[in-house]
């Protein structure tokens, strides 16, 4: 007798109902809450990626340009 995919699915569903039945509502609730958090984070990331219509490529009034410097830490060899 060879077990096929749908046989395993039925066995797993029955095992879940028998052994984890009382815990399923709590599991479903936490899964739904996690999905809501994930969706809101994805939505927030999409909104952060959209450029604002009022800002351009230059720095806005509340952002100051930052000067970048290269610091030699002495661990790298001489540059050619």
Sine and cosine of phi, psi and omega as CSV:
sin_phi,cos_phi,sin_psi,cos_psi,sin_omega,cos_omega
0.00,0.00,0.85,-0.53,0.00,-1.00
-0.97,-0.25,0.77,-0.64,0.04,-1.00
-0.99,0.12,0.79,-0.61,0.05,-1.00
-0.99,-0.13,0.07,-1.00,-0.06,-1.00
-0.85,0.52,-0.69,0.72,-0.05,-1.00
-0.95,0.31,-0.42,0.91,0.09,-1.00
-0.91,0.42,-0.69,0.72,0.01,-1.00
-0.90,0.43,-0.61,0.79,0.03,-1.00
-0.89,0.46,-0.70,0.71,0.01,-1.00
-0.89,0.45,-0.69,0.73,0.01,-1.00
-0.89,0.46,-0.67,0.74,0.00,-1.00
-0.91,0.41,-0.67,0.74,0.02,-1.00
-0.89,0.46,-0.70,0.72,0.02,-1.00
-0.90,0.44,-0.67,0.75,0.03,-1.00
-0.89,0.45,-0.65,0.76,0.04,-1.00
-0.89,0.46,-0.70,0.72,-0.01,-1.00
-0.91,0.42,-0.61,0.79,-0.03,-1.00
-0.96,0.27,-0.72,0.70,-0.15,-0.99
-0.99,-0.14,-0.42,0.91,-0.07,-1.00
-0.87,-0.50,0.28,0.96,-0.04,-1.00
-0.80,0.60,-0.78,0.62,-0.02,-1.00
-0.91,0.41,-0.41,0.91,-0.05,-1.00
-1.00,0.00,-0.16,0.99,-0.07,-1.00
-0.89,0.45,-0.67,0.75,0.02,-1.00
-0.88,0.48,-0.65,0.76,0.03,-1.00
-0.91,0.41,-0.64,0.77,0.03,-1.00
-0.90,0.44,-0.69,0.73,0.01,-1.00
-0.91,0.41,-0.62,0.78,0.01,-1.00
-0.90,0.43,-0.72,0.70,-0.01,-1.00
-0.93,0.36,-0.55,0.83,0.06,-1.00
-0.91,0.40,-0.68,0.74,0.05,-1.00
-0.89,0.46,-0.66,0.75,0.02,-1.00
-0.91,0.42,-0.66,0.76,0.03,-1.00
-0.90,0.45,-0.64,0.77,0.02,-1.00
-0.91,0.42,-0.64,0.77,0.04,-1.00
-0.89,0.46,-0.68,0.74,0.02,-1.00
-0.90,0.44,-0.69,0.72,0.00,-1.00
-0.88,0.47,-0.71,0.70,0.00,-1.00
-0.89,0.46,-0.66,0.75,-0.01,-1.00
-0.92,0.38,-0.59,0.81,0.04,-1.00
-0.92,0.38,-0.65,0.76,0.03,-1.00
-0.90,0.43,-0.68,0.73,0.03,-1.00
-0.88,0.47,-0.67,0.75,0.00,-1.00
-0.92,0.40,-0.63,0.77,0.03,-1.00
-0.91,0.42,-0.62,0.79,0.04,-1.00
-0.91,0.42,-0.64,0.76,0.02,-1.00
-0.93,0.38,-0.57,0.82,0.02,-1.00
-0.93,0.36,-0.50,0.87,-0.01,-1.00
-0.98,0.21,-0.37,0.93,-0.01,-1.00
-0.95,0.30,0.74,-0.67,0.06,-1.00
-0.96,0.29,0.59,-0.81,0.04,-1.00
-0.97,0.23,0.58,-0.82,-0.01,-1.00
-0.93,0.36,-0.49,0.87,-0.05,-1.00
-0.99,0.12,-0.35,0.94,-0.03,-1.00
-0.99,-0.14,0.46,-0.89,0.04,-1.00
-0.90,-0.43,-0.27,-0.96,-0.02,-1.00
-0.96,0.27,-0.27,0.96,0.02,-1.00
-0.99,0.16,0.23,-0.97,-0.01,-1.00
-0.93,0.36,0.62,-0.78,0.00,-1.00
-0.98,0.21,0.07,-1.00,-0.10,-0.99
-0.90,0.43,-0.54,0.84,-0.04,-1.00
-1.00,0.03,-0.08,1.00,0.03,-1.00
-0.94,-0.35,0.76,-0.65,0.05,-1.00
-0.98,-0.21,0.58,-0.81,0.05,-1.00
-0.91,0.42,0.56,-0.83,-0.03,-1.00
-0.93,-0.36,0.75,-0.66,0.02,-1.00
-0.99,0.11,0.76,-0.65,0.01,-1.00
-0.98,-0.19,0.67,-0.75,0.03,-1.00
-0.75,-0.66,0.53,-0.85,0.08,-1.00
-0.99,-0.14,0.81,-0.58,-0.03,-1.00
-0.95,-0.31,0.82,-0.57,0.04,-1.00
-0.99,0.11,0.89,-0.46,-0.04,-1.00
-1.00,0.01,-0.05,1.00,0.05,-1.00
0.99,0.14,-0.10,0.99,-0.03,-1.00
-1.00,0.03,-0.36,0.93,0.00,-1.00
-1.00,0.00,0.43,-0.90,-0.01,-1.00
-0.97,0.25,0.03,-1.00,0.01,-1.00
-0.92,0.40,0.57,-0.82,-0.03,-1.00
-1.00,-0.04,0.60,-0.80,0.01,-1.00
-1.00,-0.03,0.00,0.00,0.00,0.00
